[in-house]
């Protein structure tokens, strides 16, 4: 069985990575729209 500390750290890192990837996705979606509107 996986020790409790290891499970907590793994879950924390996993959720943190998921959250960061979501934020990056939002920024990536926003940037092209801004560049398109400014270029047009």
C-alpha positions in Angstrom: 0.0 0.0 0.0 1.1 3.6 -0.6 2.0 5.5 2.5 -0.4 8.3 3.4 2.2 11.1 3.0 3.1 9.9 -0.5 -0.5 9.8 -1.5 -1.2 13.3 -0.2 1.8 14.8 -1.9 1.0 13.0 -5.2 -2.6 14.2 -5.1 -1.5 17.7 -4.3 0.9 17.8 -7.2 -1.6 16.2 -9.5 -4.3 18.8 -8.7 -1.8 21.6 -8.8 -0.6 20.5 -12.3 -4.2 20.2 -13.5 -5.0 23.7 -12.2 -1.9 25.2 -13.8 -2.7 23.5 -17.1 -6.2 24.9 -17.0 -4.9 28.4 -16.4 -2.4 28.0 -19.3 -5.2 26.8 -21.6 -7.3 29.9 -20.7 -4.3 32.2 -21.4 -3.6 30.4 -24.7 -7.2 30.8 -25.8 -7.2 34.5 -24.8 -4.0 35.4 -26.5 -4.8 34.5 -30.1 -8.1 36.3 -29.9 -6.3 39.5 -28.7 -3.7 39.2 -31.5 -6.4 38.6 -34.1 -8.4 41.6 -33.1 -5.4 43.8 -32.9 -4.0 42.7 -36.2 -7.4 43.1 -37.9 
